[in-house]
Amino acid sequence: MLTDNHGRTINYLRLAVTDRCNLRCFYCMPEDGLNWLSRKELMSYEEMLRGCGLLVKMGIEKIRITGGEPFVRKDIMQLLTSLSQLDGLKELSLTTNGVLTAPFVPELKRIGVRSVNLSLDTLDANRFFTITRRDEFAQVMSALEALLKHNIEVKINAVVMDGKNTQDIIPLVEMTKNMPVSVRFIEEMPFNGDGHIYTGLQWDYVRILDEIKSRYPQLQKMQDSAYSTAYNYQIPGHQGNIGVIAAYSRTFCGTCNRIRITPQGELKTCLYDDGVLNIRDMMRNGSGDEELRLALLDAFGRRTADGWEAEHSRVVHPGIHESMATIGG
């Protein structure tokens, strides 16, 4: 078992395969996009597979592929197939915006992907365009349909934004009546990459939950799974369920079991730190697996206690955060 200096288990890796995205969600990046990484700056699939293989041997049991948008990267199924064959890996999943996903769903099912997180902040096509700056709502809904058709577990991720989509909270909750989906409402975070300092949270997890209870007072608390980042609920008679994630309030840090690797190979032991080790550079400088293993163990042994400490410890641009696309959602 892999643990950090606070005794927390580490068994979950979120691997970002690209910083590029085919949407321009305002809470994630500026309208003109980002200064995209060059191909040379990205980790190669071979480097990703090597790093993941080592981490699985060390104790990682679950890998989630993120971006950017994973399906923007060429031949992504090649990497997913190789990862699915890693001895010791118990779960392979991914997060996608759904725009390009539908044609890949049968292959995802074939290689054993059982769960997909689908980013969907609204069920209104016009608001979707306002939020994402792209007219792709129909493609996302097609992806949702394909995933459900192939019996792949779907978690819908909706970022709650004051003045943008709070009127969508109840319609999204109503999806759970006839669909076996988990709709998770996420506090907005300061990761939009435009260089401004975050001014505060208007809709925290308590306010989101109160909004849901105002319409569904019969809402029932479910048993949260180990390491869950969401407070989970169910409405009696509904097929699906609801989660509320305190991503900015950071109430779950005490049981956090996840680490991140960015598209350029930067290890983040907390979403809010600015990187603690670059495994891409170590590989390209000739480090062997044992040297990499010891460096990873050292990084895990210096992990911050929570997201607040990590944020306050940032060296690069304290108080100003990069885009979520460059981190891995």
N, C-alpha and C positions, 0 to 999 in steps of 0.2 A: 504494500500500500504506500502510495506517495502522499506525503504530508508537508505542510509548510511550518514555519516557525511558530505559528499560533495553534498548531495541532489540527488544522483543518485539512480534510482529505482533498487532494487534487486528482480528479479523474475525468475531467471534461475539457476538451480543447475546442476552441472556436478558431477555425483557420480561414482567413480572408484570402481569396485567390486572385482578386483584382480590386483596384480602386475605382474602376470605370463603372458607369451605370447609364442605362438608357432612359431613366427618369431624372428629374431635377427637383425633387421634393425640397421645399424651401427650408424645412427644419434640418436638412442634411447637408445641403451645399448651395452655393450661389447659383443664380439663374444661368450664368455662362459656364457653369461647371467648374472643374478644378484644373490645376496644372498636373495632368495625368502623368503617372509614372511611365518611363520608357520600358520596353520589353527587358532590357538589361537590368533595370532596377528591380523588376519583379523577381520573386523566387521562381525558379523553373519547377515544372512538375516533378522532376527527379529530386530536386532539393526538398520539395514539400513531402514527397513520399519518404525520403530518408529521415527527415525530422519527425514525421508522424510515426514511422516505424520504431524509432528510438523511444519516443514518448510512450507508445503503447507498451513496449517492453518495460518501461519504468513504472507503469501503472495507469496510464490514460485508458479509459474504457469506452468513452464516447467522443466522437468527432463531429462537429457541425461545420459545414462549409458555408461561408458567408462571402460578402463582397463589401462595397460595390454590389453589382449584380453578377452572381456566379456564371450565368449562362451567356454573359457577354464575352467571356474568355473562350477562345477557340479550343475545341477538343476537350471540354470540361468533363465529358463522360469518360474519357480515357483515365483521368485522375480518379474520378469517383469509383470506377470499376477496380482500379488497383488498390485504392484504400479499402474497399469492401472486402478484399481478400487478405487483409492484414491479420495474422494470427494473434488472437487475444482481443481484438476490437469487438465490442459487444453491440455497438450502435453507431450507425452512420446516418446523419440527417443533414438538412440544409435549410437555409433561409433564402427566399427569393421574392422578387416583386411580381412575378407571375407573367410578365409581358412575353417572354420567350419560352415559358416552361412547358406548356401543354404538349408539344410534340415529343418531349423527353419523358413524359410520365410513365409510359409502358416500360421503358428501359430502367427507370428508377425503381420501379416495382421489381423488375427481374433481378437486379443486383442486390436487393434486400433493403432498400431505403423504406423505412416504415413510417417516418414522420417528416412532414414539411411545414415550416413556418411561412405563411404567406402574408406579406405586408399589404394591408388594405385599410386605409384611414377613413374611408367614407363609402357609402353605397349609392351616392348621388354622382352621376357622371360629370355634371358641371363642377361640383366641388372637387372631384377627383382631378380634373384639369387644373383648377386653381391651385391645388396643393402640389401636384406633381409637375405642372407646366407641360404636360404631354397628354395627348388624347388616346389613351391606351386602356380605358376602363373595360371595354369588351374583351380584350385579350386576357386581362386578369381574371375576369369572371369565367372565361373558358378554361383557364388553368385550374380554378377552384372546382369546376365541374369534372374535369378529367381526373383530378386527384381523388375526389370522392368516388367516382366511378370505379377506380382501381383500388379502392379500400385502403388508401394511404391516409394515415392520421393527419388531420389539418389543424394547425393552430393559426388563427388570424391575429396578426399583430397590428393594433391600431394606436398610434400616438395621439394623445388627447391634447389639443391645442386651443387655447382661449381665442375666441373670435373666428375660428376656422372650421372646426368640425364637432363642437360639443353637441350640436343638434343631431349628430349621428350616433351618439352613445346608445340611445334606446333602440333605434333601428338595427344596430349591430347586435345588441343583446337579443333582439327578436329572431335573429338568424338561428339561434340555438334551439328554437322551438321545434323546427322540422329538419334541422341538419345536425349530424353528429360532429360538430366542430367545437373547438375551444376558442372563444373570442377573448383575447387578452388586451386590456387597456393599459397603455404604458405612459408613465409620466414623461413629459417633454424634457429633453436633456440639452446641455449646451454644446452640441457637436454639429454645428452647421457650417463650419469652415470659412466663415466670412470675416473673421478677425474681430468680431465685437465681443464684449464681455457680457456674459449672461446676467440678466437683470432680476431673475427670480421666477418662481413657479406659481402659476395661477391655479392650475388644476392638479392638486396632489392626490394621492391614492385615496385619502379619506373623502375628499369632495367628489371624486369619481364614483366611489361606492355609494355615497349618499344620493347621488343623482339616480343611480340604478335602483336603489331601495325606494325612492319616491314613486317609481312606477311599479316596482315588484317588491312590496314589503314582505312577501313570503320567501324571499331569497334565503337560501340555506348555505351555511358554511360547509365545505367539504374538507376532508382530511388532506392536508398538503403533503406531497411526497418529500422524501429526503432531498435536501439541497434545493428545494423549490424557490424560485425567485418571485413567484406569484402567490397572492392570497386567492384561493380558489373557491368558487361558489356555484350553486346550481339552483335553477328554478324548478320546482316540482312539475313533472309532466313534460319537461323539455328534454330533447335528445342530447343536446350539447351542454356545455358548461361555460363559465365565465371566470376569467382571472384578472386581477389588478396587480400591476407590477410597479413597485415603488423605486423606479430606476434612478430618480434624482434624490429622493428621500433616503435611499440606501439603507433600508431597514433589514436587509438580508445578508449583510456583509459577514456576519458572524458564522455563517454556514457556507460561505461561497466556495464552490469546488471547481471553479473554472479559470482557465488561463486563455490568453489570446495570442495569436501570431498574425501580424499584419502582412499585407502583400509583399512588403520589402523585407520580411523576415525578422521584424522586431517583436521580441517577446514582451507582452504586457501581462503582469500578474494581477493587474486591476485595470478595469476600463478607464479609470480616471488618472492613471499614471502616464508618463510620457515615454515609456519604454525602458526596459532594464537590461536587455541583452539582444544582440543581433546575431541570430544563428545563421542567416545567409552569409554574412561576412566571415564568420568563423569557418563555415564550410568552404568558402572560396579561398580562404587563406590556408587551407590544408588541414584543418583540425580533424582528428579522428573521432570516432563515436565515443570513446571513453572521455576524451577532453570535452566534448559537447555535453556528455552526461554530467560531468562534474560541474561544469559551468551552469547548467540548468538547476542542479541541486543547490548550488550556491545562491542562485536567483530566488528559488523557492524558499530558501532559508532567510531571506531578507525581505519577505513580503510585508507590505503595510497592513495594519490592523483593519482598516476599512477604507472606503472610498474617499472619505473626508481627509484622512491622513495622506492618501495618495495624491489627492488634488493639491493639498498644501505643500507637498514635497516636489511638485513639478519644477524642473530646471528650465525647460524650454517653454517660454511664454507663459509664466504662471498666470492663471485666471483666464487665459484665452485658449480655446480648444480647437483641435483640428476637426475635419469633417468625419462623421461616422463612417463614410465610405473608405477613408484611409486607415481606419482602425479595424473594421469588421463588425457588422451590426450585432 
